[in-house]
Amino acid sequence: MTDRTFPEGFLWGTATAAFQIEGAAAGRAPCIWDTFCRTPGKVHGGDTGDVAADHHRLWRQDVRMMAELGLGAYRFSVSWPRVLAGGIGFYDALVDELLSYGIQPCVTLYHWDLPQELETGPAGGSGAGGGWPERETAYAFAAYAETVAGKLADRVSLWTTLNEPWCSAFLGYASGVHAPGRTSPADSLRAAHHLNLAHGLAASVLPSSARAGIALNPSAVRALTGRAADLDARRRIDALANRIFTGPLLHGAYPEDLLADTAALTDWSFVRPGDTALIHRPLGFLGVNYYAPAVVSASPDGPRADGHGSGGRSPWPGAESVAFHQPPGERTDMNWSIDPTGLYDLLMRFTREAPGLPLLVTENGAAYGPDLHDPLRIRYLEAHLAAVHRAMGDGAPVEGYFLWSLMDNFEWSYGYSKRFGIVHVDYETQARTPRSSAHWYAALARSGTM
């Protein structure tokens, strides 16, 4: 590698998620986000994913746009509810279209759109008896994964089982700021394990030709001070944000300190013999989603902000005495601090923790205003790609970078109020217009040099 030049074969891609861009809600089964969007006060402006960016109708145009931007890869998620409704043909055609333009399809099997029927569970209409806290959901996911693989695996080699299982478990079942909006700390821990189990089960049904990985959103956790209490706060959050997943995934066991920290909530008896061995399958790669670091202290009276929305309970079961702090400096429109050193630190951490395991930056990007000229986004991307390049120079086996996101979309509980896209979407007309950042990224993807 030369200075600011990435190696030949480095994957330059963008990423999206089905619920955030597809629309065409009538052509799929309902999911937990459909229900959540229709719960008053849960989503900004009462926005829904019914139309979103209308990608289900405009997909050919969108693939052609990716090709014009010179992108080499596209990471998209398959909608489990759409597959349940018999709509897998959409993804079959999408894969063929991507390949016709020389764009590598990278499939994510789950990006938060759990079918509502699985969340409702045996409790009938209460919506509180199923979902990821239940073991059966992991087996249902494996069956779905096998169906998708049977249709696409002959042309798709790069597979992500789950996207950000931390958000699914803790924002969905502990804080309630994401669908399904439940607030049970004990259930969030059960959900985390069954998401891990789902990864292992799904990876086991993918063909041997598939490179199966998982996209985590690991936290670059930093202590506010060097005091012992603050360092212990860092340890607690690192266990809940990171090691609850990397423990079984990379090492075949949950960390003992995590089990001790959460003993008042659960005895972890839902972890059955053989589970961690199944989760601890060889990974084809580890995906790293990164946006901002976390700064913590032990002060119970400090500010409490998890960086993933407000209005819910704490998403950190067993860490009630930990406070979160907003570091000084620039922030994006999400009010997330800008610090590319966190991405470097995470890439080097996994390089040390799992030597030889290929890494992909599966999400990185920033929300800014609607303007077509977006120099702040370009500056953000350039700084974070410089951190990736530095990590690679220091030995991190990073094979690709997927910018979040290709286009403006439904930003979960923020609705359409936040824009991450390098392509602007006019939601009234669905017109797509590449921003300055899209042209900047296209030039980088073609040259490999910043």
ZAFITI-452533 format. One record per atom (N, C-alpha, C): x negated, y, z negated; residue in three letters. Coordinates in pm, whole numbers, plus 50000, padded with zeros to 5 digits. Each point is the difference from the previous one (the first is absolute). Layout:
N
XYZALA/...
***
This chain:
450
499174988050000MET/500835012050000MET/499135012550000MET/500305009050093THR/499335012849999THR/500855009949921THR/499465011849979ASP/500695009949919ASP/501365003450061ASP/501084997349925ARG/501385002950037ARG/500454992850127ARG/499344989350036THR/500464991550109THR/500394986549944THR/501204995650035PHE/500504987149952PHE/499604989050099PHE/499854987849953PRO/499524989450088PRO/501014996150107PRO/499504994650110GLU/500864995150105GLU/500884988849944GLU/501265000050037GLY/500944990149950GLY/500765004349877GLY/499645011549942PHE/500755005349886PHE/501435002850044PHE/500974995549919LEU/501415001750035LEU/500485014149964LEU/500475007250099TRP/500605013149978TRP/501514998650020TRP/500765001449893GLY/501424997850012GLY/500825010049922GLY/501314998450011THR/500945007249916THR/500954989749939THR/500765004549902ALA/500904990949929ALA/501375006349984ALA/501024991449997THR/501375004249971THR/500684988849920THR/501245002249962ALA/500804989849932ALA/501404999950060ALA/500594988250006ALA/501274998250070ALA/501095009349948ALA/500245000049869PHE/501115007949947PHE/499775014850024PHE/498745004250005GLN/499695014250011GLN/500165005550140GLN/499954991450103ILE/500055005450136ILE/501074993850089ILE/500444987849972GLU/500804992950099GLU/501415005350019GLU/500705003149892GLY/501425003050013GLY/500774987450038GLY/501025001750085ALA/500814988750047ALA/500464991249883ALA/500515006449897ALA/500384992849878ALA/501134990150026ALA/500845002750099ALA/501114990950027ALA/499554986650056ALA/498754999450046GLY/499494987850059GLY/499224991249905GLY/500125002549873ARG/499294991849901ARG/500874998549876ARG/499604990549915ALA/500684998449872ALA/499655011749908ALA/500835003149902PRO/499665010749905PRO/498794996349916PRO/499235010149962CYS/498854997849913CYS/500135008849876CYS/499094998249907ILE/500075007349873ILE/499885015050021ILE/499295004350106TRP/499885014350023TRP/501285005950058TRP/500794992350072ASP/501315004950042ASP/500865003149878ASP/499994990949904THR/500785001949877THR/499475011749919THR/498695000849988PHE/499375010649921PHE/500305013750060PHE/499925001050132CYS/500265012850067CYS/501425005149974CYS/500914990749979ARG/501395003749979ARG/500375001549853ARG/498994999349913THR/500205002449858THR/499735014749973THR/500995007649956PRO/499825014549985PRO/498785003649916PRO/499225009650051GLY/498875005249927GLY/498714992350017GLY/500014989050073LYS/498794991850011LYS/499075004550113LYS/500545005050109VAL/499205004050116VAL/500275014550034VAL/498965007350026HIS/500115014350031HIS/501025002550110HIS/500945008949972GLY/500995004150098GLY/501004989350038GLY/500004988749929GLY/500874989150039GLY/499614993550132GLY/498745001650040ASP/499544994550126ASP/500044984749998ASP/500144994250119THR/500034985450014THR/499054995950114THR/499814987050013GLY/499214994850110GLY/500854995250116GLY/501245004350007ASP/500914994950103ASP/499495002750142ASP/499435011850021VAL/499475003750132VAL/498485001349995VAL/499505006149893ALA/498565002149980ALA/499415006750125ALA/498924994450055ALA/499385005750120ALA/500494992950127ALA/501054992049987ASP/500664993550113ASP/499044991450083ASP/499014994349934HIS/498994992150070HIS/500594987450064HIS/501054994649941HIS/500614987950058HIS/500515002650141HIS/500365012550029ARG/500455003850134ARG/498855005150086ARG/499045006849938LEU/498955007150074LEU/498654992949996LEU/500004987149970TRP/498734993249976TRP/499094999750122TRP/500554998650119ARG/499144999850118ARG/499295013450017ARG/500735010749979GLN/499405013350005GLN/498925001549894GLN/500254994549882ASP/499035001349891ASP/498734992050029ASP/500134988350057VAL/498814992250035VAL/499215007050109VAL/500675005550097ARG/499325007450106ARG/499255012049942ARG/500605006549900MET/499345011249934MET/498744995449928MET/500054988449933MET/498814994649934MET/498894997650101MET/500384994550115ALA/499004997350104ALA/499385012950050ALA/500825010350018GLU/499495012950046GLU/499045006249899GLU/500204996749871LEU/499115004849896LEU/498744991449986LEU/499944989150076GLY/498814991649998GLY/499864991349877GLY/501114996949935LEU/499934992049879LEU/499744985450034LEU/499194993449919GLY/499654986250025GLY/500834990149921GLY/500735004849899ALA/500764990949914ALA/501215007349944ALA/501044992449970TYR/501235005649942TYR/500484990449892TYR/500085005249878ARG/500484992249887ARG/501465003849975ARG/500894990550017PHE/501435002449981PHE/500574988949912PHE/501125002949937SER/500634989649918SER/501214994450071SER/500244987249976VAL/501204993350047VAL/501085001649893VAL/501195003250043SER/501125001549908SER/500604986449967SER/499834995749877TRP/500604987349955TRP/501515000250024TRP/500715010949965PRO/501465000250026PRO/500354999250148PRO/499145005250089ARG/500294999250142ARG/499824985650050ARG/498984993349947VAL/499794986050036VAL/501174991549953VAL/500525002949879LEU/501164992649950LEU/501205001550092LEU/500095011650065ALA/501145002650090ALA/499734995450143ALA/498914992650019GLY/499704994850133GLY/499275009650089GLY/499365010249943GLY/499365010450082GLY/498514998550019GLY/499474988049987ILE/498554998350013ILE/499525002550143ILE/500914999350096GLY/499625002650138GLY/499425013850021GLY/500425009749919PHE/499445013550009PHE/498494999749981PHE/499544992749900TYR/498574999549970TYR/499254991650103TYR/500654990050054ASP/499424992050108ASP/499675009050119ASP/500955008350038ALA/499805009150113ALA/498985010949965ALA/500035004949877LEU/499055010349958LEU/498574994950009LEU/499774987849954VAL/498664994150006VAL/499534999150145VAL/500864995250087ASP/499624998950142ASP/499665013750058ASP/500785010049965GLU/499755013450054GLU/498685005549949GLU/499724998249873LEU/498725004649945LEU/498844993450073LEU/500084987050017LEU/498914992650065LEU/499835004350146LEU/501095003750065SER/499905004350140SER/499195012750014SER/499945007949893TYR/499205012349999TYR/498654998149932TYR/499674987849962GLY/498734997449935GLY/499955004449855GLY/501165001049935ILE/500095004149860ILE/500204987649914ILE/499154997949902GLN/500114988049915GLN/501165001549902GLN/500964990850001PRO/501095000649902PRO/499564994249866PRO/500295007249894CYS/499674995749865CYS/501304999849920CYS/500464988349963VAL/501334998349943VAL/499955000349847VAL/500865008349941THR/500264999749857THR/501344993249979THR/500024989549920LEU/501224992549980LEU/500985006849904LEU/499485007649904TYR/500915006249903TYR/499525014149964TYR/500855009850034HIS/499745013849959HIS/501265005449933HIS/500394993149891TRP/500955004949900TRP/501474998250033TRP/500374994750118ASP/501414999450037ASP/500614986449967ASP/500024996649873LEU/500564987349955LEU/501484999250038LEU/500444988950062PRO/501434998550027PRO/500835001549873PRO/501065007750007GLN/500825002749882GLN/500554987349940GLN/500314990050083GLU/500574987749947GLU/499044992849906GLU/498695001850018LEU/499044993949910LEU/499865007949870LEU/500195013050008GLU/499965008349879GLU/501244997849915GLU/501164998950064THR/501244998349925THR/499974987449917THR/499534989250058GLY/499754987849925GLY/501254993749941GLY/499784990749908PRO/501124992249946PRO/500945008049912PRO/499645012349966ALA/500885008049916ALA/501145006250078ALA/500184996050125GLY/501095005350080GLY/499705014050048GLY/500925009249979GLY/499845013450051GLY/499225009449911GLY/499464995449890SER/499355009249907SER/498685005050053SER/499354992550090GLY/498715004250050GLY/498904998649899GLY/500224993049892ALA/498994999149893ALA/499584985849970ALA/500334990750090GLY/499714986249967GLY/498974993350087GLY/499485007050102GLY/499084993650092GLY/498805008750030GLY/499605000050126GLY/498875008150041GLY/498664993949963GLY/498985008150003TRP/498644995249976TRP/499754994849860TRP/500765003649898PRO/499794993549870PRO/500334985050002PRO/500674995350104GLU/500404986050007GLU/499084992150094GLU/499624988249957ARG/499084991550074ARG/500554996250138ARG/501304998350008GLU/500614995650125GLU/499755010050113GLU/499825012749966THR/499755010050104THR/498684997350071THR/499004995349926ALA/498714996950062ALA/500144988750101ALA/500824989949967TYR/500204988950093TYR/500825004450122TYR/500965008849978ALA/500765005450112ALA/499095007950094ALA/499065007249942PHE/499055007750080PHE/499134990850085PHE/499564988949942ALA/499174990550074ALA/500764994350119ALA/501294997149981ALA/500814994850110ALA/500145010550111ALA/500205012449961TYR/500075011050097TYR/498675001550073TYR/498884999349926ALA/498685001250061ALA/499774989250104ALA/500464987849969GLU/499844988950094GLU/500805002550129GLU/501185005949985THR/500815003350118THR/499295010350088THR/499485010449939VAL/499335010550077VAL/498734994650065VAL/499234992349924ALA/498784994350056ALA/500314990950118ALA/501094992449991GLY/500364991250108GLY/500295007350130GLY/500405012649987LYS/500325008050118LYS/498815008150051LYS/499135004649910LEU/498995009850038LEU/498554995249989LEU/499764989449927ALA/498614996449967ALA/499184995750122ALA/500654996750109ASP/499244996450120ASP/499315012050062ASP/500455012349961ARG/499405012350056ARG/499475009549895ARG/500354997849874VAL/499565008849891VAL/499024992449912VAL/498825005749980SER/499024993249916SER/499835006749864SER/500365012949988LEU/499785007549876LEU/501335001949928LEU/500114994049879TRP/501255000049925TRP/499785005649860TRP/500875009049959THR/500055004849862THR/501274994349937THR/499864992649893THR/501184994149937THR/500865010749934THR/499415007949912LEU/500735009949922LEU/499315013650010LEU/500795010450000ASN/499465013549991ASN/500265005749861ASN/498945003649931GLU/500075006749870GLU/500964993049903GLU/499714987849962PRO/500884993249903PRO/500105007449867PRO/499035008549967TRP/500125007949877TRP/501265008750005TRP/500235006450114CYS/501185008650012CYS/501284991849990CYS/500034988550068SER/501194991649993SER/500324995949858SER/498974996249925ALA/500214995049864ALA/500295011149901ALA/499165010349999PHE/500055009649890PHE/500855012350029PHE/500005004950124LEU/500905011050032LEU/501434995050020LEU/500124987450042GLY/501334994550024GLY/500674994249877GLY/499204994549907TYR/500604992749887TYR/499645005749863TYR/499035009149991ALA/499645006049870ALA/500455014649993ALA/499565008350095SER/500375014249994SER/501335002850067SER/500374991950098GLY/501285001850068GLY/500035011050103GLY/498835005650039VAL/500015010850099VAL/499984994750143VAL/499814987050015HIS/500144993550129HIS/501084989249989HIS/500504995850115ALA/500984989250002ALA/499374987349942ALA/500774992449921PRO/501445001149977PRO/500395009249885PRO/499065007249941GLY/500345009749898GLY/500204994449861GLY/499434988449971ARG/500154994149867ARG/498915004949907ARG/500274999749871THR/499085005649901THR/499754989949888THR/499454988750035SER/499684989649903SER/498514997050005SER/499215004549902PRO/498564997050002PRO/499704985150010PRO/500764991749929ALA/499754985650006ALA/500264994650140ALA/501085004750065ASP/500294995550135ASP/498925004450099ASP/499405011649976SER/498965004750093SER/498784990949997SER/499694994449884LEU/498884990649990LEU/500344986850068LEU/501234995549982ARG/500454988050072ARG/499945002450151ARG/500445011950042ALA/499985003350142ALA/498584999950055ALA/499065005549925ALA/498615000350046ALA/499494985850024ALA/500294991049908HIS/499534986250019HIS/500674993450120HIS/501295002150016HIS/500694993350110HIS/499635006150135HIS/499605012550001LEU/499445005850122LEU/498654993550031LEU/499174998249898ASN/498744992850021ASN/500264985950053ASN/500964993449939LEU/500354986550043LEU/500515000150144LEU/500805009950034ALA/500525001150136ALA/498875001350100ALA/498985007749965HIS/498845001050088HIS/499374986350023HIS/499764992749892GLY/499384986950013GLY/500834990450082GLY/501305000049975LEU/500904991050073LEU/500065003750148LEU/500105012950030ALA/500075004350139ALA/498704997050074ALA/498885002749934ALA/498714997250065ALA/499854985250031ALA/500614991749917SER/499854985650020SER/500804994950120SER/501015007550046VAL/500794995550115VAL/499565006450130VAL/499075009749992LEU/499485005850123LEU/499014990250064LEU/499924999850132PRO/499104990550065PRO/498545003249972PRO/499154990250021SER/498575001649970SER/499365010850087SER/500615003150113SER/499465010450088SER/500245014049946SER/500885001449901ALA/500355013249947ALA/499015004449893ALA/499645012750005ARG/499255006149891ARG/501025006549907ARG/500224993949886ALA/501035004849908ALA/499355007949887ALA/500495012149980GLY/499535008449890GLY/501175006249929GLY/499695009349913ILE/501005007249923ILE/499565014549991ILE/500955009350005ALA/499675014249990ALA/500375005049861ALA/499005002049917LEU/500205005449866LEU/499875015150003LEU/500575006649900ASN/499715014249980ASN/499225001449870ASN/498764995450000PRO/499215000449876PRO/499775014349955PRO/499905001749872SER/499825013349944SER/498555002049960SER/499445011150046ALA/498675004249953ALA/500235007249867ALA/499984992449892VAL/500375005249868VAL/498775006049932VAL/500155012149951ARG/498905007149935ARG/500455004949863ARG/499124998849902ALA/500305005049866ALA/499805015149995ALA/500885006849929LEU/499905014649988LEU/498715004249933LEU/499594992449898THR/498745002649930THR/499304986749975THR/498835000649941GLY/499264988149965GLY/500364994449863GLY/501025005749936ARG/500424994849869ARG/500454985550013ARG/499774992449895ALA/500354985850002ALA/501494998050028ALA/500835008749942ALA/501454998650019ALA/500395002450146ALA/499365009750064ASP/500305002750141ASP/499494988850090ASP/498864994549966LEU/499484988750077LEU/500904987849986LEU/500614998349882ASP/500924988949983ASP/501305002650078ASP/500415012650008ALA/501175003350084ALA/499714996550146ALA/498785002850043ARG/499614996450136ARG/500074984950019ARG/499534992549903ARG/500034985450008ARG/501434995050013ARG/500915005649920ARG/501394995650003ARG/500645002350138ARG/499775011950054ILE/500605003150129ILE/499334992250112ILE/498714997849989ASP/499334991850100ASP/500584985950002ASP/500334994749883ALA/500604986649994ALA/501364999850067ALA/500835010249975LEU/501355000350053LEU/500075004350146LEU/499065008450041ALA/500025005050138ALA/499244990850095ALA/498934994049951ASN/499094992850088ASN/499864985249968ASN/499584997149878ARG/499604986349968ARG/501184990549985ARG/501215005249984ILE/501184991349999ILE/500174993150136ILE/499435006050104PHE/500024994050133PHE/498654993850036PHE/498925007349980THR/498704994650041THR/499554988649909THR/500504999349877GLY/499644988949912GLY/500354986650064GLY/501294997550025PRO/500354987250064PRO/499564999150145PRO/500045011050074LEU/499644999450141LEU/498534996750021LEU/499135006649926LEU/498564998650023LEU/499334990349904LEU/500594997949882HIS/499324992249897HIS/500824988449945HIS/501264998850041GLY/500804988549961GLY/500585000549861GLY/500065011849937ALA/500565001149865ALA/500405014449970ALA/501035001449915TYR/500355013349951TYR/499025004049890TYR/499625012849994PRO/499045004549898PRO/500554998249859PRO/499154995749911GLU/500424997849861GLU/500455012949934GLU/499365011150031ASP/500405012649936ASP/501375004550048ASP/500344997250125LEU/501355003050050LEU/501044992049923LEU/499744987149981LEU/500944991649927LEU/500175004949856LEU/498905004349939ALA/500075005049863ALA/500755013349993ALA/499735008950095ASP/500655013250000ASP/501514999050015ASP/500474989750070THR/501434998850031THR/500694989049920THR/499324994849899ALA/500544988649923ALA/501315003449930ALA/500205012649964ALA/501255003849933ALA/501184999950097ALA/499734999950130LEU/501065000350100LEU/500334986350054LEU/498984991450010THR/500214986950060THR/498914990549956THR/500314987250001ASP/498984989949971ASP/499394994250128ASP/500385005350116TRP/499474995850130TRP/500314985350029TRP/501034994649939SER/500344986050024SER/500544997750141SER/500325010850071PHE/500454998750139PHE/498854996250094PHE/498765000849952VAL/498864995150079VAL/499894985049977VAL/500314992450102ARG/500034985449986ARG/498674993950042ARG/499744987849952PRO/498764993150041PRO/499894999350152PRO/498855003550050GLY/499764999850145GLY/500265013150070GLY/500695009449934ASP/500325012750065ASP/498745007850038ASP/499105001749903THR/498845008450029THR/499084993650102THR/499954986850004ALA/499204993350102ALA/500585002750139ALA/501335000350009LEU/500655002750128LEU/499765014550043LEU/500055009149905ILE/499775014250030ILE/498555002250043ILE/499114992249940HIS/498565001650022HIS/499554993050128HIS/500775001550105ARG/499614994750130ARG/498925008950061ARG/499164994650087PRO/499035008650070PRO/500735010750080PRO/499565012349985LEU/500595011250073LEU/499275002250132LEU/500775003150105GLY/499385003850125GLY/499435014049994GLY/500595008349915PHE/499525013649976PHE/500765005449879PHE/499515010749944LEU/500705007349895LEU/500315013950054LEU/501295003649999GLY/500405013350045GLY/500015009749884GLY/499485011950024VAL/499925010549899VAL/500805012050048VAL/501075003349928ASN/500765012250024ASN/499565010449898ASN/499605011750047TYR/499475010149906TYR/500515013850037TYR/500415007449894TYR/500425013850018TYR/499345009549898TYR/499964996049873ALA/499475009049897ALA/499584991749879ALA/499035005049922PRO/499594993049878PRO/500955002849885PRO/499814992849890ALA/500785002249877ALA/499045003749888ALA/500365010349925VAL/499215004449885VAL/500844997949875VAL/499464992649904VAL/500794996149883VAL/499295003349870VAL/500795001349896SER/499475001849864SER/500904992349904SER/499584999649875ALA/500774992849899ALA/500985008749927ALA/500045012850032SER/500875009149927SER/501464997150028SER/500774996349897PRO/501424997350024PRO/500795012750029PRO/499415011649973ASP/500715012650022ASP/499625006650131ASP/499154993350080GLY/499575005850126GLY/501084999350107GLY/499745006150114PRO/500994999750109PRO/500194985950052PRO/501244996850033ARG/500314986550051ARG/500485001350144ARG/499144996650091ALA/500345000650141ALA/499284988850072ALA/500774991650066ASP/499364988450061ASP/499615002350145ASP/500335011750057GLY/499635002850136GLY/500884993250104GLY/501074993449957HIS/500864992950094HIS/501455004549987HIS/500215012349963GLY/501375004749983GLY/500315002449854GLY/501145005849973SER/500385003349863SER/501434995749975SER/500415001549878GLY/501384997249966GLY/500244986149947GLY/498994991849994GLY/500174986549949GLY/499244997849872GLY/500004987649954ARG/499234996449882ARG/498564997150040ARG/499184996949901SER/498604997150028SER/499894987250083SER/499145000150104PRO/499784987750076PRO/498854991749945PRO/499605002849876TRP/498814993649942TRP/500374992349873TRP/500594988150012PRO/500384992349880PRO/498774996149918PRO/500085002549871GLY/498874996749913GLY/498955010949993GLY/500265011550060ALA/499035011049998ALA/500695013149962ALA/500874999349902GLU/500805011749963GLU/499165011449944GLU/498834997049947SER/499175010549940SER/499085006850100SER/500124996750126VAL/499115005750102VAL/500665012150065VAL/499235010550017ALA/500475012050068ALA/499265001650132ALA/500695005650099PHE/499425002450132PHE/499785014950019PHE/498935003450068HIS/499625014050017HIS/499755003350147HIS/500455011650041GLN/499785004750136GLN/498655007050006GLN/499044994750074PRO/498705006750008PRO/500125013250075PRO/499095009349978PRO/500035012750072PRO/499634998150147PRO/500305010150079GLY/499614999550141GLY/501204999250093GLY/499714998350127GLU/501054999950104GLU/500914987949985GLU/501235001750047ARG/500984989349997ARG/500764999750132ARG/500554988550030THR/500864998950118THR/501425004249964THR/500914999350097ASP/501395003549973ASP/500684990349905ASP/499404988449977MET/500514990649900MET/499535003749860MET/499235010649989ASN/499385004249874ASN/498944989949954ASN/499454992650095TRP/498924990649970TRP/498675007050019TRP/499104997949907SER/498685006250010SER/499224993950117SER/499085007750054ILE/499204995650114ILE/498594996949950ILE/499644987350005ASP/498704995949950ASP/499554987350073ASP/499285001550111PRO/499584988350077PRO/499004991149928PRO/499395005049891THR/499064991349928THR/500714988049939THR/501315001449974GLY/500754988649947GLY/500054988550099GLY/500135003350129LEU/500024989650103LEU/498634993250008LEU/498965007949998TYR/498644994250000TYR/499814990749881TYR/500425004549883ASP/499814991949878ASP/500744986750011ASP/501215000150052LEU/500784987750011LEU/499364990350100LEU/499575005150113LEU/499374991350100LEU/498734993749944LEU/499245007749924MET/498784994349942MET/500334990449886MET/501065002849927ARG/500414990949892ARG/500334986250057ARG/500804999650106PHE/500384987050055PHE/498844993350071PHE/499085007950052THR/498794994250059THR/499194992649895THR/499935005849880ARG/499284993449890ARG/500794988349944ARG/501315001849988GLU/500844990049933GLU/500244987650086GLU/500065002050131ALA/500274988850090ALA/499035000850118ALA/498744997149978PRO/499005001550107PRO/500384992250125PRO/499895006850112GLY/500294993650128GLY/501455000550043GLY/500915004149912LEU/501415000750037LEU/500225012250091LEU/500484998050123PRO/500265011450089PRO/501025009549939PRO/499805012850022LEU/500895010449949LEU/500605007750116LEU/501255003949984LEU/500675009150092LEU/500605011449919LEU/499845012250046VAL/500775011149943VAL/501344999450071VAL/501004994549930THR/501294997450064THR/500965011849992THR/499725009649914GLU/500725012850000GLU/499115010849943GLU/500035011650065ASN/499385012249946ASN/500525011550084ASN/500435010549934GLY/500525011550072GLY/500545010349903GLY/500645010350053ALA/500445011149916ALA/501285006250054ALA/500865004349909ALA/501225007250037ALA/499715015049999ALA/500385006450110TYR/499925014650009TYR/501275004950069TYR/500085012750029GLY/501215005950055GLY/500304995550141GLY/501085005450058PRO/500454995450131PRO/499225005650119PRO/499065009249978ASP/499325006650110ASP/499274990050090ASP/499945003350128LEU/499274991550094LEU/498495001749986LEU/499565011549960HIS/498585002349973HIS/499774997249852HIS/499254989749969ASP/499864995349862ASP/498534998149961ASP/499265011049991PRO/498574998949967PRO/499744994049863PRO/500945001549904LEU/499784994249868LEU/500014984850007LEU/500874994350083ARG/500044985550015ARG/498694995150065ARG/499545007250101ILE/498754996150065ILE/498865000149899ILE/499975010549919ARG/498935000849899ARG/500094988549901ARG/501224996649959TYR/500214988849909TYR/499494987050063TYR/500424997450122LEU/499614987650067LEU/498504999250021LEU/499415011050042GLU/498555000250024GLU/499234997049872GLU/500455005749888ALA/499314997649873ALA/500124985649956ALA/501174994150019HIS/500194986249957HIS/499314990150093HIS/499965002950128LEU/499254991450092LEU/498505001249975LEU/499555011749957ALA/498595001349962ALA/499704991149880ALA/500964998949907ALA/499814991249885ALA/499964985450043ALA/500854996350098VAL/499974986350053VAL/498654997350066VAL/499525009450080HIS/498724998550069HIS/498864998649899HIS/500055007949896ARG/498964999249896ARG/500024986249934ARG/501224995149968ALA/500104986849937ALA/499454989150092ALA/500315001050128MET/499484990250094MET/498475000550006MET/499455011949996GLY/498555001349998GLY/499384994149876GLY/500794999549890ASP/499534994249875ASP/500374985349985ASP/500484994150109GLY/500224985650001GLY/501424995349994GLY/500995008949995ALA/501404995749995ALA/500424994650137ALA/500554987850006PRO/500364993850128PRO/501375004650050PRO/500125013050028VAL/501275005750046VAL/500114998050151VAL/501104993850043GLU/500164996650141GLU/500975009150075GLU/500735008549928GLY/500955008450070GLY/500685009949908GLY/500705009550062TYR/500665011049929TYR/501365002250065TYR/501054999549919PHE/501365002450048PHE/500535012849935PHE/500185010050081LEU/500465013049952LEU/501494999449970LEU/500385005149884TRP/501425001749967TRP/500365014650019TRP/500885003050096SER/500754990350078SER/500005004450144SER/500424991150089LEU/500125003650140LEU/500945011850017LEU/501154999649936MET/501005010550020MET/500705003549870MET/500585011649994ASP/500835003949886ASP/501094989649980ASP/500384997849874ASN/500964989349973ASN/500705002149867ASN/500834990449965PHE/500725000049873PHE/499004996949889PHE/499765009649913GLU/498974998549896GLU/500654996049867GLU/500714988650004TRP/500554993849880TRP/500835009749917TRP/499725001749873SER/500865008449917SER/499935014850038SER/499015003750082TYR/499895013850048TYR/500815002350127TYR/500634989650051GLY/500785001550121GLY/499165005150116GLY/500545009850071TYR/499295005750115TYR/499315013249966TYR/499795002549871SER/499425012749958SER/498485000250008SER/499354988550019LYS/498544999450008LYS/499604993950134LYS/498955005750058ARG/499594995850134ARG/498544995450000ARG/499814987150023PHE/498674994250006PHE/499514997950143PHE/500845002150100GLY/499674995950135GLY/498975008650069GLY/499164993550081ILE/499165007750093ILE/500835003450125ILE/501194994250007VAL/500965003650105VAL/501235005849931VAL/500385011950041HIS/501195006749945HIS/501254993750058HIS/501004997849914VAL/501304995150045VAL/501065010649970VAL/500715003950103ASP/501175008749984ASP/501184990749973ASP/500484999949876TYR/501034990349964TYR/501355002850064TYR/500195012050054GLU/501255002950070GLU/500014993850140GLU/498845000550069THR/499934995250138THR/499174987350014THR/499254996549895GLN/499054988850000GLN/498855002150098GLN/499765012550039ALA/498855003050085ALA/498724998249921ALA/499004993950063ARG/498684998149940ARG/499025010050062ARG/499225006549914THR/498985009250048THR/498724997749922THR/498944995550064PRO/498734998049927PRO/499485013149941PRO/499584999249876ARG/499395011549933ARG/498525001150038ARG/499395010849953SER/498555001650022SER/499244988149944SER/500474994849886SER/499324988649937SER/500074987650088SER/501084998550079ALA/500104988550090ALA/498945000950108ALA/499795011950055HIS/498995001650103HIS/498604998249942HIS/499805004949879TRP/498704998149932TRP/499744985249977TRP/501014992749952TYR/499814985849971TYR/499834992150128TYR/500695004050107ALA/499844993250128ALA/498585001250051ALA/499415011849987ALA/498625002050044ALA/499054991449918ALA/500264999049869LEU/499154991849914LEU/500154985250035LEU/501234995550025ALA/500224986050033ALA/499294996150130ALA/499945009550094ARG/499364997050127ARG/498475000249989ARG/499475009249921SER/498535001649995SER/499364992349885SER/500764998149890GLY/499444993649882GLY/499035008949923GLY/499965012850035THR/499045009349938THR/500725012449953THR/499755003949876MET/500565012549948MET/499005011450021MET/
***
